[in-house]
Amino acid sequence: MIVYTALNNLSQQFTQMKNCLQPLLNFLCGNNNNSKIETLEEVMNRINVELNNDDAVVLEQNVPNPFNEHSSINYYIPENTGYAQLIFTDMQGRIIKTVDIKQSGKGQLKVYAANLSQGIYQYSIVVDGKMIDTKKMVVEK
């Protein structure tokens, strides 16, 4: 177990050094795919950041938008969240529909607008009692 931990630590240190030195190596070896010539200072001041939203609630824009019959809304609920729901309102803030989201992970909601009049509506994602995001959707008849 001690050997495994030591190897794992060395591997992490090697990866950190490689990430730190890669811009310098690219600069020195001429592996820049940029059309302009960068100075060593520009290369050394570059910071690479890897982004992910594995722990973030995501609410996507409905597609198609505008729509007249039906539209789809994609969302993502992280596993570490409790209670989630989508709330649909008109532009006066009146609640039209509330949908409980019972599973974490990626999901899709298909929205049917046969009984809605033409206009602009909003949908919000609420997680653990906190409103995270709101989008607008347009119904055309």
N, C-alpha and C positions, 0 to 999 in steps of 0.2 A: 504494500500500500504506500509506503514511503517513497519507493522508487517511482511509482505511478504519479504521485503528487509532484515529485521533483521534475519528472519529464513533462508533465503538464505545465508547470511553471516555466520551464525552459522554452517550451513551445510558444507560450504566450509572450514571453520576452522577445523571442526571435521574430514573431509576427509584428510586434510593436516596433522593433528596430527596422524591419523590412519596410513597414509602412512609412516610417520616418525617413529612411534613406532612399526610397524609390524615386522621389522627385529629383534628388541629387544625381542618382545614377542615370536617369533619363536625360538630364541636362548634360552630364559629362559624356555620355555615350551617343548623344545626338538622336535619341529616340523621341524627341518632341514632335508631335504631329501638328504643331501649331505653325501657322504661316509666318508669324513674327518671331524674332529672336528674343528669348527671355534672358534676363540677367539672372545670375546666381541668386541674388537677393529675392527676386520675384519667385523663383522656384522654391527657395527655402521657406518663404512666407506663405506658401500655399498650404491650405488645410483641407484634407479630405474628410468629408462627413458622410456617413451612411445613415440614411433615414429609413424608418419603417413605422407603420402604424398598427403594430400588433396589439398594443395596449390602448388604442384610441377608438372611440366610437366614431363610426363613419356613416354619414347620411348622404346619399348621392341624389343628384337631380333626377326627377322623373323623366322617362323616355317613352314615347315622344312627348314633347312639350312645345307648343300647345297640342291638345288632343281633344277628340270628341267622344270616343267610345270607351277606350281603356288605355291605361298607361302603367308602366312598371317602375317601382322604386327599389333600388338595391341599398342594402345597409350592412353594417358589420358591428356586432356586439362582442366585445372581448369577454373571455371566460371569467374574469375576476369581477364582473358586474352582477348586480342583483336583479332589480326589477326594471324592465324597459317597456316603453310603449311609444307608438306613433299617434299623434293627436292631429286631426284634420279640422281646420277652422275656415270660416269665411273671412272676408276682409274686415268685418266688424268685430271679429274675435269670438264669434259664437262657435261652439264646438259642434261639428257635424258628426264626427265619428272618432272613437278611441279604439285602438287596436293594441292588445297586449302582445308583446314579443316574449315568447317563453323559452326560446333556445338561443344560446350564444353562437357566435360564428357568423358566417356570411348568410344573408337571407334576402329574399325578394318578396315584395308585396305587389300584387296586381290590383290596380284601382279601376273600378268601373264607374262611369259618370252618366249613365242613362238617366238617373233621377236628379241630376244637378242642372241648374240653369247656367247659361254662359256667364263666364266671369273668371276672376282670379281668386284662387284659394291658397291657403298655406298648409304645410304639414311640418310638424316639429317632432324631434326625437327627444324623449325624456328618459333619463336613466337615473335610477335611485333618487327620484324626486327632483332632479336637476335638469333643466332644459339645456340640451347640448347644441342643437343646430336647428335652423328653420329654413325651409325652401318654399318657393312659390311655384304653383302650377296653374296653367291657363286652360280652361275648358271652353272650347268653341263648338257652337251648334250650327 
